[in-house]
């Protein structure tokens, strides 16, 4: 799922159906639905998250739960990017020479 737009205390996201890639859906979520409060800083355009829906069992009682967990991706700086491009070029030349 990908964050698209945020307004006030909610945001709209594109949903991906893993069983049907052509199934295009959007949903609006409340910021209160973000499971880890430290994830709130990750809620922005292009952010990836997982929407977990299920049942939680505690002391013999089942409760319906839904959790939004945002994906933390490493920050790539310019030096890392240049090194990756350099390595990609080396490997491309190697494979093109085969």
C-alpha positions as CSV (number, residue, x, y, z in Angstrom):
1,X,0.0,0.0,0.0
2,X,1.2,3.5,-0.8
3,X,0.4,6.7,0.9
4,X,-1.1,9.2,-1.5
5,X,-2.5,12.3,0.3
6,X,-3.0,13.5,3.8
7,X,-5.6,15.8,5.2
8,X,-6.0,16.8,8.9
9,X,-6.0,13.6,10.9
10,X,-6.3,11.1,8.1
11,X,-4.7,10.1,4.8
12,X,-5.7,8.4,1.6
13,X,-3.7,5.4,0.2
14,X,-3.6,3.3,-2.9
15,X,-4.2,-0.4,-1.9
16,X,-2.6,-3.3,-3.7
17,X,-4.5,-6.6,-3.9
18,X,-1.8,-9.3,-3.9
19,X,-4.2,-11.7,-5.6
20,X,-5.3,-9.3,-8.4
21,X,-2.8,-6.6,-9.5
22,X,-5.5,-5.0,-11.7
23,X,-7.7,-4.4,-8.7
24,X,-7.2,-0.7,-8.0
25,X,-8.5,0.5,-4.7
26,X,-8.1,3.5,-2.4
27,X,-8.9,3.8,1.3
28,X,-8.9,6.6,3.8
29,X,-7.2,5.9,7.2
30,X,-7.2,7.7,10.5
31,X,-3.8,8.7,11.9
32,X,-5.0,7.0,15.1
33,X,-4.9,3.7,13.1
34,X,-1.1,3.9,12.8
35,X,0.0,1.1,15.1
36,X,3.5,2.4,16.2
37,X,3.3,6.1,17.1
38,X,6.9,6.4,16.0
39,X,5.6,5.6,12.5
40,X,3.6,8.9,12.3
41,X,6.7,10.7,11.1
42,X,6.8,8.2,8.1
43,X,3.3,9.1,7.0
44,X,4.0,11.1,3.8
45,X,3.5,10.8,0.0
46,X,5.1,7.6,-1.4
47,X,5.5,5.9,2.0
48,X,4.9,2.1,2.0
49,X,3.0,0.4,4.7
50,X,1.3,-2.9,5.6
51,X,-2.3,-3.1,6.6
52,X,-2.7,-6.1,8.9
53,X,-6.3,-7.3,9.5
54,X,-7.1,-10.2,11.8
55,X,-8.1,-11.4,15.2
56,X,-6.1,-11.1,18.3
57,X,-6.6,-13.7,21.1
58,X,-5.9,-12.7,24.7
59,X,-7.1,-14.8,27.7
60,X,-9.6,-16.7,25.6
61,X,-11.1,-13.6,24.1
62,X,-10.9,-12.8,20.4
63,X,-10.8,-9.2,19.3
64,X,-10.8,-7.9,15.7
65,X,-7.7,-5.8,15.0
66,X,-6.3,-3.7,12.2
67,X,-2.8,-2.3,12.3
68,X,-1.0,0.0,9.9
69,X,2.8,-0.5,10.0
70,X,5.0,1.7,7.9
71,X,8.1,0.5,6.2
72,X,11.4,2.0,7.2
73,X,13.8,2.1,4.3
74,X,17.4,3.1,4.5
75,X,18.3,6.7,3.6
76,X,20.7,6.8,0.6
77,X,23.1,9.7,0.4
78,X,24.8,11.0,-2.7
79,X,28.1,9.1,-1.9
80,X,26.2,5.8,-1.6
81,X,24.4,6.5,-4.9
82,X,27.6,7.3,-6.8
83,X,29.2,4.1,-5.5
84,X,26.1,2.1,-6.5
85,X,26.2,3.6,-10.0
86,X,29.9,2.8,-10.3
87,X,29.4,-0.8,-9.2
88,X,26.4,-1.2,-11.6
89,X,28.5,0.1,-14.5
90,X,31.3,-2.4,-13.6
91,X,28.8,-5.3,-13.5
92,X,27.1,-4.2,-16.7
93,X,30.4,-4.1,-18.6
94,X,31.3,-7.5,-17.2
95,X,28.0,-9.1,-18.2
96,X,27.9,-7.4,-21.6
97,X,31.3,-8.9,-22.3
98,X,30.1,-12.5,-21.8
